[in-house]
Amino acid sequence: MRVAISLALVIASAARAAGATCESLASLSLPQAAITSAQNVAPGAFTPPSTSSRGGGRGANPFKDLPAFCRVAATLAPTSDSDIKIEVWLPASGWNGKFQAVGNGGWAGVISYPAMADALRRGYATASTDTGHTSAGGSFALGHPEKFIDFAYRSEHEMTVKAKALVSAFYGNAPKVSYWNGCSTGGRQGLAEVQRYPDDFDGVIAGAQANPRTHLNAWQLTIGKAALSDPAAFIPPDKYRLIHTAVVDQCDALDGVKDGLVSDPTKCRFDPSHLDFLTPRQIETVRAVLSPTKTKKGDVIFPGYVPGAELGWAGLIGGPEPTATAIDQFKFVVFKDPTWDWRTFDLDRDVAVADKVDSGTINAINPHIEPFVKHGGKLLMYHGWADQLVGALTSVNYYDSLSKDVRSSVRLFMVPGMGHCGGGEGPNTFDMVSAIEQWVEQGKAPARIVASHATGGVVDRTRPLCPYPQLAVYSGSGSIDEAANFVCR
């Protein structure tokens, strides 16, 4: 309640400056915040700072088609050790009356300019944060527990409060609807918002949620150690395609149509013992990679890969070390030792330490999201079955942990053949923003979302994505490359 009142007061205060010019926003006073710049950007004139290269992009100049907007930068300091940078972009004209905050990837450390650009093109006022640091990895957290909290969840909430105030000041009206849109770390951030700050957003898109973070990283280290500690256990990346072909040959047709995709990997019981192009030791590695990560007591720490993701295994077991994201979590956050060696990782001992140290800071796994649902909030999740970085079943597990009453406001779409947040052999391009807009604003829950796959820029397959646990089932006639010939059931 205190958070909601605080947010209302900030917005009300900002609204008193209704109709402000872009430049005048520089003098707006917001709690625990300093606005560092406010300037108009002409159509197609935006150039991101060179330090933002980790934010990705769409070609040589992915911003040349942007409309004019007011660009506001601010530094937030909710604690004495906080240094949270945010940007808020406000359309100069054609504002749709709504707000969309966008998430980050990995350890963040940069503003997500490409995602902001996508929101701006749709007429949204939008915001992003570097989450309170500028490093590419987790070194910022060493000796700075408040900065780690900023990264885990506080920066996103503080950004949202201040961004809504700026929207109110510039347009004279608060946004009528607010959305979160993020994938990977951004998916985890979205769940943290739903669980911790249920009134921040009306709709949340959470893709490929990298969550629970400590267990995800423990799994990544476990399979990395299994594949990389012993040279005899290492599987050369040129073998991944052969393994994948064997998986598809065995499990492709389980859904009733032979289309080169494993549409429901949970039904695929792949046995690698017949892979004669691998040594017995390498086959052990395949078994480890395709098995849930468990303690000696049998407790499942993380569900791991499902069959069908083999083409992307290099990201976690391609060497020479496990993923740096996981190493940094244990090096700088769990053990607070820059010299920590991943080869010493012990699952039974170290994951317990990680959970104790974290104490619920980074893991967004609370299923009790009734406050979010009570005010009409909608949660739209998606995850590629062939995700090469975050085992896809983690999203299924979170959905299954929700009560039936809560699930009426949650939809999960599992995407056959799609990798981490996109890419892959399956239909991997779809519009989640329109889906959640219709759900929140028109009360129409998504019953199917059409996804497409393109080769060389030409669409060669469409397929409906179905709300879990439904699957896209071939009607029995027509092209298997056309969504119209499939039903969800």
N, C-alpha and C positions, 0 to 999 in steps of 0.2 A: 504494500500500500504506500509506503514512504517513497519508493521509486516512482510510482505512478504520479503521486502528488508533485514530486520534484520535477518530473518531466512536464507536467501540466503548467507549473509555474514558469519554467524556462520558456515554453512555447508562448504562453500568454505575454511574458515580458517582451519577447521578440516581436510578437504581433503588433505591439504598440509602435514599432517602426515600419508599419505596413507600407508597401509600395516603395521601399528603399531602392536606391540605385545600387548597381553592383559595387562601385567603389566605396560607397558609404558603409557597406557591410564590414569594412576593415575596422571601423570604430565600434562595432557592436560588442557589447559586454556580455560575456557568457561565463558561468562559474567554472573555475579551474581550467580555463582555456585562454589562449592568446591567438587571435586571428593574425596571421603573418602576411597575408596578401589577399586581395580581392580585385580581380581584373576581368574585363571583357575579353573574350577570345572570338575573333572573327571566324566565319565559316571556313573550315579546312585549314586553319592556321595553327592548330595545336601541335606542339612538338614535345614529347615527354622528355624529362631529364635523362641524361645518359645513364644515371645510376638505376634506372627502372628496367634495364634489359631483362631482368629475371621475371618481369611481368608478362612476357610473351608478346605476341603481335600477330597481325594478319598481313604478311607481305612487307614490301619495302616501306610503304607509308600507309599503315592501317587506319589512320585518322583523317585522311584527306577529305572524306565525305561527311565529316561531322558538321552539324549546324552550329550557329553562333551560340555561345553560352557564357555564363558568369562562372569563373573559376575561383573558388575560395580555398585557401590553405590555412590550416590551424594546427597548433600544438596543444595537446591536452595533458594535464598533469594532475590526475586524481590522487597521486601520492607524491611524496618528495623525490622518489626515484623513478617517476614515470616521465617518459618523453615520447608521447604518442603523436605521430604525424597523421593527419587526415586531409583528404580533399573532398570538397562538395562541389558538384557541377549542377548548375541551374540553367535550364533552357531559356534562351533570351526570348523565344516565342514558341507557341505551340505546346506549352507544358500540358501534360495530360492530367494534371492534378494529383499525381501519385509520386511515391518515393520508392526507390529500389536501392538497397545496400547490397554490395557485392563482396564475396569472400576472397580468401587467399589460398595459396598452395604451399606445401612443404612447411618450412619454418617462417614463411612470409618474409618480412623485412623490406617489402616494397609495396607501393600503391598499385592496385590492380587496374591499370589504365585501360587495357583492352576490354575488360568486363564493364568498366564504367562507360566506355564508348558504346558498347552494345545497348546498355540501358538508355543512354542519351539519345541514340537513334530512334528509340521507341517513344520518345517524349517524356521520359522519366527525369525527375531530379534524382541524382544518384550520389553515392558516397563510398569511399574506400579508405582503409587505414593500413599503415605498415606494421601494425600491431605493437608498436612501441620500441622497435629496434631496426637496425639497418644491415645486420650481418646475414649472410646467406645460410648459415647453420645455427647451431644452438649455443654457441659460445657466449652469447649475450646473457644467458641465464646464470652463468657461474658467478656466485656471490651477489646476485640480484634477484631475490625471490619475488619482489614486487613486479619486476619486469616480466618474469615468467607468468605471473597471474595476468598481467596485461595481455600477454600473448595468448594465454589460455582462453580468456573470455571477457576480460574487463574492457579492453580496447574497443571491441565491437559494440558493446553497449554504450560506452561513453561517446563513441562516434555517432551512433544512432540518435542519441539525445541531442547532441549539438547540431547534427545535420538537420533534424526536424525543426529546430529553432531557427536555423538559417533559412530554411524553406519558408517558414512563416513570416520571417522578416522581409524576405525578398518579394513574395507574392501577396502578402497580407492574409494568407490563409494557410492553415496547417494542411499537410497532405491528407486527402480523403481516404487513401488506402496506402499501406506500407508493406513492402515485400523484402525478404532476404533471398539472395540467389548465390549459391556457392557450391563448389565441388571439391572433393578431397579434404584438405584442411578446411576449406569453405563449407563442406558438408558437415564436418564436426562442429564448426562454429555455428552453423544454423541450428543444430540440435542443442547446443549450449544455450543459445538464445531462447529456444522454445522452453527449455527446462528451467533456466535461471531468471529470465526476463520475459514472462509470457505476454506482457502487454506491448512489447516493442514492435511486433509485426502481426499483420493480419494473415499473411501467408508466407510460408518458408519452403524454399526449394533446397533440398539437401542431397547432393549427388555424391556417390562413392565415398561416403563418410569415413574418414581416416580415424577410426574410433572402435573400441576404446584404445587410446593412443599408447598407453604403457604395454598393453597386451599385443597390440599390432606390432610394436617395435620388438617385443620379446619373440614373437613368431618370426619376424624378419631376421633376427639374429640367429634363431634356432635353425632355420633352413639354410641360412648363409653359412653357419658354422658346419652344418652337416655336409654341405657341398664343397666348401673351400678349405677346411682344416687339413684334409688329407688329399694330396694330389690324385690318388687313385679313385677318389669319390667324385672328382670333378667331371661334369658333363660338358663337353665342348659345345658351344652355341650352335655349331652347324648340325648338331643332332636334334635340336629342338623341333625343327620341321618334320623330321622323321617320326618323332614321338607324337607330335600333333596329328599327323596323318593316321597313325595307328589308333589314336583316340577317336578321331572322326569316323574311321572305318568301322569301329566297334559300336559307336553310340549315336551316330548321325540319325539313323532311321527310327530311333526310339519314340520320336514324337509323331511318327506316321508319314513323314515326308523326308526324302533324301535331298538335302539342300546345302550340304557342306558345313552345317552349323550344329552344335550341340545345344539345343534349345532348352533342355532341362537337365543340367549336369548332375542334379541330385539323384537321377535314375541311372546314371552311368557308373557301372561297376568295373572300372578299368583295371586290368591286371597286367603290370609291366613285365611279368616274368618271361614272356615270349619274345621280348625285344632282343633279337639276336645280334643287333648292331651295338649293343651296350654290354659292358662287362658285368659280372655279378655284383661288383661293388657299386657300379653306377646305377644298377637297378635298385639297390638299396637306397640310393639318393632319391630316385624317382618316387619310391614308396614314402620316404620322409617328406618330400615336397607335397605329395598328394594326400597326406594324412593330417588330421587335426593335431595341433601342438598341445600335448598333455603333460602334466606333471607325473611323477612316479606314482602318485596316489590315484591317478586317472582323471584329475580335474582338467577340463578343456580350457586352455588359456586363449586359444584363437582357432577359428575353424580352418584357416589356410586356403590354399588353392583348390579349385574344383577342376575336373577334367575339361579341357578346352582352352586353357590359358597358356599353353606351352610356348607359343610363339613369343611371349613376352617375359619368359623366365630370366633372361639375361639381367634384367633390372635388379633382381635380388640374389641370383646365384651365379651370375656370369663372371664374378670376380673383378679384381683380385681380393676385394673385401666385401662384406655385406654393405647394404645401403648406408650412406653416411647419416641419413635422417635418424635411423635407429641407433647407430653408434653414438651420435651426439646426445640423444636422450639419456642414455645411460652414463655417458662420460661427464656431461655438464650438469645434468639435473639430478639423476639418481645417486651417483657416487661422488659427484663434485670433484672429479680428478681428471685433469687434462691428459694424464699419462695412462688412463685406463685402457687395457688391451681387450678387444672384443673376443679374443681366443680364450679368455678366462671366464666367459659368460657361462653361468650355470642356471638353467631354467628354474629348477625348484627353489634354489636359494634367492636368485636375483629378482625374479618377478614379484616375489613377496616383498622384497625391499622396495622395489619400484612403486608398488601400490601403497605401501606405508608412507613413503616420502611424498607421493603425489596427493594422497588423502582426498581424492575426488576433484582435484584442481583441473586436470586436463581431460579426464575421461568423462564424456557426456553420455551416460548410459541410464539415467533415471527414467523409468517408464511412466512415472506419475506426472503426466502433462495435462491433467484435468484443467488447471487454470488457463492454459493456452486454449484448450478446446472450448471452455466455458464462454469465452468472449467471442467465439466464432472463428478462432484460428484454424487454418488448414495447413497440414504438413504433407508435402509432395516429395517423396524420396525416389531415387533411381540409382542403379548400379549395373555396370557391365559384367556379365558372367565371366568374360575373359579378362577381367581386370588383372594386370600384371604387377601391381604395387600393393593393392589392398584387397585381401581375400573377400570375394563377393558375398559370402554367407554372413559376414558381419552385419550387413544391412538386413538380411532375412532374420537374423537372430534378434536384432533390436525390434523389428516389427512384431515378431512373435512374442516379445516380452510385454507388449502393450495389452491392456484389457480390451475386451470386445467393444465396450462403450467408447473408448478412446479411438479405436480403429475406424470408427465411422467418419472421423475427421482426418484420417491418414491414408495415403495411398503409396504403395511401393511398386515401382516398375523395374523389373529385371530385364536386361537387354542382352539377348543372345549374341555372342561373337564380338561384343564391344569391349575395348580395353579400358584403361583408367581415364575416366571423364570423356572418352571419345576414342575415335580410331578403331581399328580392328576389322575383321572380315565381315562382321554382321552389319545390319542397318544401324547407323550410329549418329545420325543427324535428326534431331527432333526439337519441337518447340514446347518446352516445359513452361515458359512464361505465359503463353496464351492459355495453356491448360489451367494454371493456377489462377489466372485472372478470371476465367469463366467460373471456376469453382467458388472463389471468394466473392466475386462481384455479382454473379448471376445464380449462384447456388447449384451449378451444374457440375457434379463430380465427374472427373475424367473416367469414362468407361473403356476407352482405348485411345492411344496416342500413336499416330502414324509416324514411323521412322523410315529414313531412306539411307541407302548406301550408294556411293558414287565412285566411279573409276575414271580418272582423267577428267574430272569435272562433269561427267555425264552420269545421271542417276541410272543405275542398272538393277536396283531392287528396292521395293518398299514392303514394309511388313508392320502389322499393328503390334505395339507394345501393350501388354495386358496387365491389369492390376493384380499383383500377387495375391493368392496363389494361382490365379488363372494363367493359362497358356494360349498362345496363338495356335489354333488348330486349322489345318487345311480343310477346305470344304469338299475337296475331292474333284473339282473341275476348275479349269482355267490355269493360267500361269502361276507357278509358285513364286514368281518375282513380283506379284501384284498384291498389295495389302487387301484389296477388295475380295480376294478369294480365301481369306482367313477370318475365323471368328474367335472370340475370346470365350473360353469356357474351362 
